[in-house]
């Protein structure tokens, strides 16, 4: 029987490296090694690397937040085909944006993308500003994303600090502490800025992101192939697995709800637009009831009458960042008693055979796709 090793604590106290001067040989060496490695082994054929523009880089950076490249590629290409410019995105209805985002998750990103496009058109004539502070002031854009847009699209010397870069730097300099903690960010940002070269910034930012994504991965990093392993402190101490320090664990609270799959005689299902803020803000989903005995009240609010017994379908669990949602789908045949559904812009009879182009919450999309409605 193999005994599992217990993770040990780093052997050194938290390290707070001083920022390096731009002309420090260590800075030049770090960047040169990364650039040389990236020229031969980096990713050069991603769709947002073609016809590079602030708009295309921005959309890709937003999509890549907490989402793998392999997942993003298809979404990005479809998004660009439908919204080729900032102006087209700004003029589009939010439903059209959310429809193309369906399944990608973290829908606040799509809402902020749409709002930011409208701000760019209204206040900047559709052009991206040229400073990190101005770009970061747009909805949904933080300091790292702003830096990535300006570095990648305009080759400006702007540092980035996404999850991949945080992992590389915490390992390379053996920096303890959860990387998103304010005290650790105060260490990481000056370090990232000092390591960013004054020339070939676009290539460097792509190189350090690629290093984290392909070699310096969370599990099983390929240190033997790493261009900066010679002076990587975590590698030298054999502590790669300890960095970055994990986020402090907490027990996720559990919430419960019932999805009401209200089906008309023609097979259409009623969807309701969710409020603009909160979970799945602005997306379309099934009407909900907190308790099973609330079903009649919800049907009455919607101007519907149940004409069949309620059928309970297999439950679904959806995990959010801060809680877990347990969903019990209830299928009910209904008839319309009045014109509530027809008159409301926030209600829609959804026909799976000719689906409306609207944004769907993932559990809703999954239920429709799996044909779980008997």
N, C-alpha and C positions, 0 to 999 in steps of 0.2 A: 504494500500500500504506500503510495507516494504522499508525503506530507507537504501540504501547501505552505510556501514561505509566507511569513507575515511581513507586510511592507514596513520598512524601517523609516525612521525620521532622518532628515538630512543631518550630516555630521557637522555642519557648520551653522552658525547663527545667520539670521537674515542678512543678505549682502546688499549693500547700497552703493553700487559703483558710481564713481563721479563721472559726469559727462566727459566725453573725450573731445579734444580740440579737432577741428576739421582737418588740420594738417598733421595730426598724429599718425605715425606709421601704421598703428593698429587699425585705424579707420580705413586707410587706403588699402591695406592688405585684406581686410574683411570684405570690402566691396569688390576688390579685384578678383578674389577667389570665387565669390558668388557669381559675378558676371561671367567669368570664364566657364564655370560649371553650367550656368544657364544657357550660354551660347550653344553648348553641346547636348545638354540633357533637359533643358527647360521646356515648358509648353509654349508653342509658337503658333498653333493652329486653332485656337479657340475663336468662336465667331465674333466676339467683341474686340478681338485683336485686329480684325479686318476693318478697313474704313474707319479707323479709330476717330472718335469725336467725344467731347465731354458728355453728350447725351447718351451715346451707346455705352461708354464706360460707366456712367452713373447708373443706368438701368441694370447693367450686369452686377455692379457692386451691391445694389440693393437686393437683387435676387440671390446673390451668393451669401448673404447674411444668414448664418445657421442652416445653410443648404449646400449639398454637395454639387460640385461642378457637373457631374454626369446627369444630375437631375435638372440643372438649370439650363443646359444647352438647348434642349427642345423648347422650353418655355421662352427663352430669350429670342430664338429665331421666329417663333410664332408672334411674339410681342412686337418685334421690329417690323414684321410684315404688316401687321395691323396698325401700328403706331410708329411710322418711320421717323418722325420728327417731334420735337417738343410741342410745336404748335398743334399737330394732329392729336397728340396725347391730351393736351389741355382742352381741346374742343370736344373730346369724346365724352359720352356719358359715363358716369362711374360704373354703372352696370356692365358696360362693355369691357372696362378695365378689369373688374373683379371676375368677369367670366373667363378671361384669358389667364387669370391668376389662380383659378380654382384648382385645388390640389397641391399648390405650392406652399400653402400654409402661411402663418404669421401675416394675416391680411391687412394689418395696420400699415405694412410696408406698401401695399398697393394703394391704399387710400392716401398715404403721405406722398407717394410718387405722383399721383394725380394732382393733389393740391400744390405740390412744388412746381409741377409743370405750369399750372395756372399762374403761380407767382412769377415764374421766369418770363412768361409771356407778358403779363400785366406790368411788371416792374423792371424787367431787364431786356425787353424787346426780343425775348426768346433765346438770349445768349447767356451762357454761364459766366458768373463773375470770375475775377482773376485772383482772389485772395481766399485763403482757407476760412477766415472768419465770415466772409460774405457767403460762401457756399454752405458753410455749416449752419448758417442762420435759416436755410430753407427747411421746410417740414421734412422730418424723417432723415436728415443728413447730419451725422455727427462729425467729429474732428477727423477720425481716421478715414471715413468715406470721402470727406471733402479733400483730404490729402491725396487719396488714391485717384480721384477724378482729375485733379490738377497735375499730378505727377504722370499718370498714365496717358492722358490726352494732350497735355501741353508741355510735358517734360520739365515742369517747374520743380524746384527742390523743396518737396513737401514730404514729411515723414508720414508713415502709416503704422497702425498698431491694431491689426485685426487679430483674430484668434490664432492664425498660423504664425504670425510674427511674434506674438506674446510667447508662444511655445518655444520658438527658436531662441529668443533672447533670454527667457528665464533659464533655459538649459545652458546656453552658452556662457552666461555670466553667473549661473547658480544662484538665482534670485528666488528666495522663498516667499510664501504668502500667495493667496489667491490673486491672480493677475488683475481681476476687475475691482479689487479693493482699492479705495482712494489712495491709501498710503503706498501701495505697490505701483499704481499708475504714476505716481509722482516720481518713481524711480525709472519706470519703463519709458515714459515719454522723452525725457532728456537723453536717454540712451539711444532710443530709436532715431532721434533727431541728429545726434552726433555721428551715428554710423551711416546716415544717408549721404551719399556723395553729391557733390555740387554739379557733376556732369553725369549723363546717362542715367538720370534718376528714374525715368520710365522703365528702363531695363532692370535697374536695381530693385525697384519695388515689386516688379513681376518675379524677379529671381528669389527674393526672400519669401514671398508668398508661396511660390512653387516649392521651395525647400521645405517649408512646413507642411505643405500638402502631400508631397511625394516621398520625402526621406525622413524628415524630423516629425514623423507622425505620432499621434497620441500613444498608440500601442505598437510595439515592435519597430522602433526607429531603425533605419538602415545606416547606422553610424559609419560603417566601413566605406560607404560611398559618399559621405558628407564632405563638402569642400572646406568646412571650417572646424572639423573635428579636432585638429591639432591643438587648438587653444580653447576647446569647449570644456568648461570646468566640470559640468555634470558628467561628461564622458570620461574625463580624467579620473573622477572619483567613483565611476561605475554607478552613478545615481540618476541616470536618464529617466528611469521610471518614476522618480519622485517629483519630477518637474513637468509641467507647472503644478503647483499645489492645487489640489482639487477644491472646488467650491464647498464651503461648509454644508454638510448634509442637513436636510430637514425633512420631516414627514409631511408629505403633501396631503392637505385636507381633501375629502371626497364630497362631491355634490352629486345630486341625483335629479333627473328630470324624465319626463315622458314625451317622446316625439309622437304627435298625432298624425298618422298617415290617413288623411281623409280623402277617400276615393269616390269620385262621381261615377255615374252609370257608364259614361263613355271611357272610363279608365284614367281620366285626368286626376292628378293629385293636387291638393291645395298647398301652395307655398306662401309664406309670409315674409316680407322684408324685415330684417332685424334693425333695431335702432342703429344710428350711425356710429355710436361709441359702444365700448364693451366688447365681449367676445363675438367674433364673426361679424363685427360691425358693418352694416350695409349689405351683407350677403342675404341670400334667400334661403329659408329653411322651413322645416315643418312647424306648424303651430305647436306650442308646448303647454304641458300641464304639470304643475308641481306634484300633484297627487292624482291617483287614478280617478278618484271620485269628482275631480274637477272637469272631467271630459265634457259632460253635458253643458256646463257653464261656458266652456271655450267654444263649443259648437253654437251655442245661442249667440255669443258675441259675434261670431262670424256669419250669422244668418243661415245656419245649417241645421238640419235635423238628422240624427242617426237613424238608419234603416236596417241595421244589422247588429249582431252582437259584436262586442269589442274583442279582437283577436290579439293576443300578446305574441310578439315576435322575439327572436333571440336578442338578448341585450348586447349593447355595444359600449365599449369604454374608450374615451378620448382623453389623452393626457395634454394638459396645458403646462406652461412653465410653473405656475403657482398652485395648481390644483388638478384633481382628476375628476372627470365628469362621467358618471355612469348613466347610460341612456337606455330606457326601456321603450322600444317602438310599439305603438298600439295602432292596429289597422282597423278602420271603421268605414263602412259604406255610408254615404251621406247623400242627401238631396238638399237643394237650395230652397229656402223658404221665402227669401226676398232677394233684393239686388245688392246686398252688402258687398259681396265679392266682386261684382261687376263694377260697382261704383268706386271702390277703393284702389288707389294706385299702389298700395302696399300689399295687395293680395293678387295671386296669380294661379290660374289653373294650369298646371304643368303637364304637358303631354310628352311622354318619353319618346314617342315615335317621331315627333317634330319638336324637339326641345327648344325652349326660348334661350336666347343668348344672355344668360344672367349668371352672376356669381353664386356658386353654391358652397355652403359649408361642407367640409370634407366628409363628415359622417352622413350628411344628406346625399351627397354625390355617391358615396359608397353604397348606401341603401338602394338608391335608384339603379345603380350599375349592377348590383348583385341580384336584382330581381327578387328581393326578399318579401315583396308584398304579395300575399296569396290571393 
